[in-house]
């Protein structure tokens, strides 16, 4: 439905702070129709595609990714080296040096 006073209704609602019931009585329409008018012209939230596009434009990630990949590779190599050292030392000493999970402290 088209209403003649859409801009006046929106102005009274946004600037004047009038409620739906008062606007409905003033313009001779139902408050549901006033609600539909206000919501149809209300600032709608951005669509997900627009948000993703903005995020992609703002974040210059590729330089950091290479650095993080290098650090992750080094950390994994360090962990692997520690595992090998524990395996070798447990074979030589005959004692398992890994932490036992779920044990209590001795008194």
SULCOR-V706993 format. One record per residue. N is the residue number from 0. RES is the residue in one small letter. PHI is phi as a letter, one per 20 degrees, with the letter a starting at -180 (NA if undefined). BURIAL is I if it has 16 or more other ideal C-beta (glycine too) atoms within 10 Angstrom, else O. Layout:
BEGIN
{{N/RES/PHI/BURIAL} {N/RES/PHI/BURIAL}}
END
This chain:
BEGIN
{{0/x/NA/O} {1/x/d/O} {2/x/d/O} {3/x/f/O} {4/x/d/O} {5/x/f/O} {6/x/f/O} {7/x/f/O} {8/x/f/I} {9/x/f/I} {10/x/f/O} {11/x/f/I} {12/x/f/I} {13/x/f/O} {14/x/e/O} {15/x/e/O} {16/x/m/O} {17/x/f/I} {18/x/e/O} {19/x/f/I} {20/x/f/O} {21/x/f/O} {22/x/f/I} {23/x/f/I} {24/x/f/O} {25/x/f/O} {26/x/d/I} {27/x/m/O} {28/x/c/I} {29/x/f/O} {30/x/f/O} {31/x/f/O} {32/x/f/I} {33/x/f/I} {34/x/f/O} {35/x/f/O} {36/x/f/I} {37/x/f/I} {38/x/f/O} {39/x/f/O} {40/x/d/O} {41/x/f/O} {42/x/f/O} {43/x/e/O} {44/x/f/O} {45/x/f/O} {46/x/f/O} {47/x/f/O} {48/x/f/O} {49/x/f/O} {50/x/f/O} {51/x/f/O} {52/x/f/O} {53/x/f/O} {54/x/f/O} {55/x/f/O} {56/x/f/O} {57/x/e/O} {58/x/d/O} {59/x/e/O} {60/x/e/O} {61/x/g/O} {62/x/f/O} {63/x/f/O} {64/x/f/O} {65/x/f/O} {66/x/f/O} {67/x/f/O} {68/x/f/O} {69/x/f/O} {70/x/f/O} {71/x/f/O} {72/x/f/O} {73/x/f/O} {74/x/f/O} {75/x/f/O} {76/x/f/O} {77/x/f/O} {78/x/f/O} {79/x/f/O} {80/x/f/O} {81/x/f/O} {82/x/f/O} {83/x/f/O} {84/x/f/O} {85/x/f/O} {86/x/f/O} {87/x/f/O} {88/x/f/O} {89/x/f/O} {90/x/f/O} {91/x/f/O} {92/x/e/O} {93/x/m/O} {94/x/c/O} {95/x/e/O} {96/x/e/O} {97/x/f/O} {98/x/f/O} {99/x/e/O} {100/x/e/O} {101/x/n/O} {102/x/e/O} {103/x/e/O} {104/x/f/O} {105/x/f/O} {106/x/e/O}}
END
